[in-house]
Amino acid sequence: MSSQSDERRLATRLLGGTARNAFTLAVVGVSVAVTVFGAQALSQRAAAAPTPVGAPPIPVATRALVVEDGYTVSRSFVGQVEPARSVALSFELPGKVDVVEVEEGETVRQGDVVARQDTRLIEADIARLTASRSALQARMEFASRTLDRNSELNTRGFASSERLDSAIASRDELAARIAEVDAALLEAEIRRAKATLTAPMDGRVTVRRVDGGESLSTGQPVLTVVSTGAPVVRVGLPLDLIDQLAADATITIGGRDHAARLQTVRPDIDPVTRTRTALFTLVDADEAVFGQTARLMLSQRVEAAGSWVPLRSLKENAGGIWTILTLGADGRVRLAAVEVLHADGDRVFVRGSFPEGTLAIDEGPQRVAPGQAVRPIGDS
């Protein structure tokens, strides 16, 4: 009986395991069927949906890069307007100033009297010397007549040779004394002429140092006269630019450009600024004010291969590297590293590995990224 019972329990366990396995297989089969059906449904729905259209390439403004062999740098140097000639007038001889004929700022012509010294002592000396000469001249006439008589008497044997020689000596002495007085008169006339101060050139009075009545020593300045024609501009220039100076230049004074001509370059170097001084004559700036600031504009050619690009097209990347965006043959944006050589307002001169004619994105480089497809809208 126990053996039969064990068989029945074993059969029951076998039937239960088989039923469970059958149920599990059924569940798995249902799951697989549902999964396959769902995948087919999704595939059919995806196939039935319309294919999306890609966004069109955005338009960008471009310009063709032109490779040039160099660029020109404009440099400005500050100078000062000066008169072509400036003369401090003074009397050669000491004396008292009688009158100054001109005022500061007054225009004078060459030879105009500008100041006079008191000449009363000179006039008195001339009068004394003139009187002395008259007296000597009278004695000279008497001595000449005496010599003539003694010469005649000596010829006839009525006068000795000693007497004749004495008459000749008296005449010669008087002639020498007259010559001495003439020299003194000439000196007095020169002193009287030098007591009148005249303008050495056409110009204007800038400084008046005396008003009249002062007693001045030799060479003490009375006033200053400057030439008003063709002013000069004095400019200090770096040593490396001296050899590049042209005969003609442009100088700006008070916002106006004036033509100028190189007059000379001083051979020495300024010990403070370490520059050499160049003097330019202004051709058409007679109205320039002396002491006014002037600016000399010079152009310097720098030989270096590169291209001009707008400043707005530059981008600074990591490490301080400057780049521009270019357009490749496939219509996609490319990144090109460049070296900035010179900046001039809103454009820069750059050097890079791009060939001649490369299209560079001109405006709005921040709107696109390398590798993006774009549409150029023209070579600006």
C-alpha positions in Angstrom: 0.0 0.0 0.0 2.8 2.4 0.8 4.4 1.7 -2.6 1.2 2.7 -4.4 0.9 5.9 -2.4 4.4 6.9 -3.3 3.7 6.3 -7.0 0.6 8.5 -6.8 2.6 11.3 -5.2 5.3 11.2 -7.8 2.7 11.2 -10.6 1.0 14.2 -9.1 4.3 16.1 -8.9 5.2 15.3 -12.5 1.8 16.5 -13.7 2.0 19.7 -11.7 5.5 20.5 -13.1 4.4 19.9 -16.6 1.4 22.1 -16.2 3.6 24.9 -14.8 6.0 24.6 -17.7 3.2 24.7 -20.2 1.8 27.8 -18.6 5.1 29.5 -18.6 5.7 28.7 -22.3 2.3 30.0 -23.1 3.0 33.3 -21.3 6.3 33.7 -23.1 4.7 32.9 -26.4 2.1 35.6 -25.8 4.7 38.1 -24.9 6.8 37.5 -28.0 3.7 37.7 -30.1 2.8 41.1 -28.6 6.3 42.4 -29.0 6.5 41.4 -32.7 3.1 42.8 -33.4 4.0 46.1 -31.7 7.3 46.5 -33.5 5.5 45.8 -36.8 2.9 48.4 -36.0 5.6 51.0 -35.1 7.5 50.3 -38.3 4.4 50.7 -40.3 3.5 54.0 -38.6 7.1 55.3 -39.1 7.0 54.3 -42.8 3.7 56.1 -43.2 5.0 59.4 -41.6 6.4 62.0 -44.1 10.2 62.4 -44.3 11.4 65.7 -42.6 13.1 68.2 -44.9 16.5 69.6 -43.7 16.8 73.4 -42.9 18.3 75.3 -45.9 21.8 76.7 -45.5 21.8 80.2 -43.9 23.0 83.0 -46.2 26.2 84.7 -45.2 28.1 87.7 -46.6 31.5 86.9 -48.0 34.4 88.6 -49.6 37.3 87.3 -51.7 40.6 87.7 -49.9 43.2 89.6 -52.0 46.8 88.8 -51.0 49.0 91.9 -51.1 52.7 92.3 -50.8 52.6 94.9 -48.0 50.8 97.7 -46.3 51.3 101.4 -45.6 51.5 102.7 -42.1 50.6 106.4 -41.4 52.4 108.0 -38.5 51.9 111.4 -36.9 54.6 113.5 -35.3 54.1 116.6 -33.3 56.1 119.8 -34.1 55.9 123.5 -33.6 55.4 126.4 -36.0 58.3 128.9 -35.9 59.2 132.0 -37.9 61.8 131.5 -40.7 63.8 134.3 -39.1 63.7 135.9 -35.7 66.0 138.8 -34.8 66.5 140.4 -31.4 67.4 144.0 -32.3 69.9 146.0 -30.2 72.1 149.0 -30.4 75.8 148.3 -31.2 76.9 151.2 -28.9 75.9 152.1 -25.4 73.6 155.0 -24.9 70.3 156.4 -23.8 67.2 155.3 -25.7 65.4 158.4 -27.0 62.3 156.8 -28.6 60.9 153.4 -29.7 58.9 153.9 -32.9 56.9 150.6 -33.0 54.5 148.7 -30.8 54.2 144.9 -30.3 52.4 143.2 -33.1 53.1 146.1 -35.5 54.1 145.2 -39.1 57.4 146.7 -40.3 59.2 146.8 -43.6 62.9 146.3 -44.1 64.7 149.6 -43.4 61.9 151.1 -41.2 63.2 153.0 -38.2 62.1 151.2 -35.0 64.1 153.0 -32.3 66.5 155.9 -31.8 69.2 156.8 -29.3 69.9 160.2 -27.8 72.5 161.7 -30.2 73.0 165.1 -28.7 76.5 164.3 -27.5 77.4 162.9 -30.9 76.1 166.0 -32.6 78.2 168.1 -30.3 81.3 166.0 -31.0 80.7 166.4 -34.8 80.3 170.1 -34.4 83.6 170.4 -32.5 85.4 168.2 -35.0 84.0 170.2 -37.9 85.2 173.4 -36.4 88.7 172.0 -35.8 88.9 170.9 -39.4 87.9 174.3 -40.6 90.7 175.9 -38.5 93.2 173.3 -39.8 92.0 173.8 -43.3 92.7 177.6 -43.0 96.1 177.0 -41.7 96.7 174.4 -44.4 95.9 177.0 -47.1 98.4 179.5 -45.5 101.0 176.8 -45.3 100.5 175.9 -49.0 100.9 179.6 -50.0 104.0 179.9 -47.8 105.5 176.8 -49.4 104.9 178.2 -52.9 106.6 181.5 -52.1 109.6 179.7 -50.4 109.9 177.4 -53.4 110.0 180.3 -55.8 112.5 182.2 -53.6 114.7 179.1 -53.3 114.7 178.8 -57.1 115.9 182.4 -57.5 118.4 182.0 -54.7 116.7 184.2 -52.1 115.6 181.5 -49.7 117.6 178.7 -48.1 116.8 175.0 -48.5 116.2 174.8 -44.7 113.4 177.3 -45.0 111.9 175.4 -47.9 112.0 172.2 -45.9 110.3 173.8 -42.9 107.5 175.0 -45.1 107.0 171.5 -46.5 107.0 170.0 -43.1 104.4 172.5 -41.8 102.1 171.7 -44.8 102.5 167.9 -44.3 101.8 168.2 -40.6 98.6 170.1 -41.2 97.5 167.6 -43.9 98.0 164.8 -41.3 96.0 166.6 -38.7 93.2 167.3 -41.1 93.2 163.6 -42.0 93.0 162.7 -38.3 90.1 165.1 -37.8 88.4 163.6 -40.9 88.7 160.1 -39.3 87.2 161.4 -36.1 84.4 162.9 -38.0 83.8 159.6 -39.9 83.7 157.8 -36.5 81.2 160.3 -35.2 79.0 159.9 -38.3 79.1 156.1 -37.9 78.1 156.5 -34.2 75.2 158.8 -35.2 74.1 156.3 -37.9 74.2 153.4 -35.4 72.1 155.4 -33.0 69.2 154.7 -35.3 67.8 151.1 -35.2 66.1 149.8 -38.4 64.2 146.7 -39.3 66.5 144.1 -41.0 63.6 142.5 -42.9 59.9 142.6 -43.5 58.0 141.2 -40.5 56.3 141.9 -37.3 57.3 143.1 -33.8 56.8 140.3 -31.2 58.6 141.6 -28.1 59.3 145.2 -27.0 61.6 145.3 -24.1 62.1 149.0 -23.6 59.8 152.0 -23.7 62.3 154.9 -24.1 64.5 156.8 -21.7 66.5 153.7 -20.6 70.3 153.7 -20.7 71.4 150.5 -22.4 74.7 148.7 -22.6 76.1 147.3 -25.8 74.0 144.5 -27.3 71.1 144.8 -24.8 67.9 143.8 -26.7 65.4 146.5 -27.5 62.8 144.5 -29.4 62.3 141.3 -31.5 61.2 141.2 -35.1 60.1 138.0 -36.8 59.6 137.2 -40.5 56.0 136.4 -41.4 56.6 134.8 -44.7 57.0 131.0 -45.2 56.9 129.8 -41.6 59.0 126.8 -40.5 57.8 123.7 -38.6 60.4 122.0 -36.3 59.7 118.3 -35.8 61.7 115.6 -34.0 61.8 112.3 -35.9 63.1 108.8 -35.1 66.4 107.9 -36.6 65.0 105.1 -38.7 62.7 107.5 -40.6 65.2 110.1 -41.6 66.3 108.2 -44.7 62.6 107.8 -45.8 61.8 111.5 -45.7 60.6 112.9 -49.0 61.1 116.5 -50.3 57.3 117.2 -50.0 55.2 116.5 -47.0 51.8 117.3 -45.5 51.5 119.1 -42.2 48.3 119.6 -40.3 47.8 122.9 -38.3 44.6 123.7 -36.6 42.7 120.9 -38.4 43.8 122.1 -41.8 46.4 120.3 -44.1 49.2 122.4 -45.6 51.8 121.5 -48.1 55.4 121.7 -46.8 58.8 121.2 -48.2 61.8 119.7 -46.4 64.3 122.4 -45.6 67.0 120.6 -43.7 67.7 117.9 -41.2 70.0 118.8 -38.3 73.1 116.5 -38.1 72.9 116.1 -34.3 70.7 114.0 -32.0 68.6 115.6 -29.3 70.0 114.2 -26.0 66.6 114.2 -24.4 64.3 112.7 -27.0 67.0 110.8 -29.0 65.5 112.2 -32.2 66.9 114.2 -35.1 65.3 117.6 -35.8 63.8 118.2 -39.3 62.8 121.6 -40.5 59.9 122.0 -43.0 59.0 125.2 -44.8 55.2 125.7 -45.1 54.3 126.6 -48.6 50.8 128.1 -48.2 50.4 128.8 -44.4 51.2 132.5 -44.0 48.4 132.7 -41.5 49.9 130.1 -39.2 50.5 131.4 -35.6 54.0 131.0 -34.3 54.2 128.5 -31.4 51.1 126.7 -32.7 51.2 122.9 -32.6 51.7 121.1 -36.0 51.4 117.5 -37.0 53.6 115.9 -39.6 52.0 112.9 -41.4 54.4 110.4 -42.8 53.6 107.1 -44.6 55.9 104.1 -44.1 55.7 101.1 -46.4 56.0 97.7 -44.7 56.8 94.7 -46.9 54.7 91.7 -45.7 52.4 89.4 -47.6 48.8 89.4 -46.3 45.2 90.5 -46.8 42.9 93.1 -45.4 39.9 91.8 -43.5 37.2 93.7 -41.6 37.8 93.9 -37.9 34.4 92.4 -37.2 35.4 89.2 -38.9 38.1 88.4 -36.4 37.6 86.0 -33.5 39.9 85.3 -30.7 40.2 81.6 -29.7 41.8 79.9 -26.8 45.5 80.8 -26.3 45.0 84.2 -27.9 45.0 82.8 -31.4 43.1 85.0 -33.9 41.0 83.2 -36.5 38.7 84.1 -39.4 36.0 81.9 -40.9 36.3 81.0 -44.6 34.1 79.1 -47.0 35.4 75.8 -48.5 34.7 74.5 -51.9 32.0 72.2 -50.4 30.1 75.2 -49.1 31.0 74.5 -45.5 32.6 76.9 -43.0 36.3 76.4 -42.3 38.4 77.9 -39.5 41.6 79.7 -40.6 44.3 80.9 -38.1 45.8 84.3 -38.9 48.4 86.6 -37.5 47.4 90.2 -37.1 50.2 92.5 -38.5 48.5 95.9 -38.5 45.2 97.5 -37.6 43.8 100.5 -39.4 40.4 101.7 -38.1 37.8 99.1 -38.8 40.1 96.8 -40.8 43.2 94.7 -40.1 46.0 93.3 -42.2 46.5 89.7 -41.5 48.8 86.9 -42.6 47.6 83.3 -43.0 47.9 80.1 -45.1 44.8 80.9 -47.2 45.3 81.1 -51.0 44.4 84.0 -53.2 40.7 84.4 -53.8 39.6 82.5 -50.6 36.1 83.5 -49.6 36.0 84.9 -46.1 32.8 85.3 -44.1 32.5 89.1 -43.9 29.6 89.7 -41.5 28.1 87.8 -38.6 30.8 85.1 -38.1 29.2 84.4 -34.7 26.1 83.1 -36.5 27.9 80.1 -38.0 30.3 77.4 -36.8 33.0 75.4 -38.5 31.6 72.5 -40.6 28.2 74.2 -41.0 26.9 74.4 -44.6 26.1 78.1 -45.6 25.1 79.9 -48.7 27.3 82.9 -49.8 25.2 85.9 -50.9 27.9 87.7 -52.7 31.5 88.9 -52.7 31.4 92.3 -50.9 
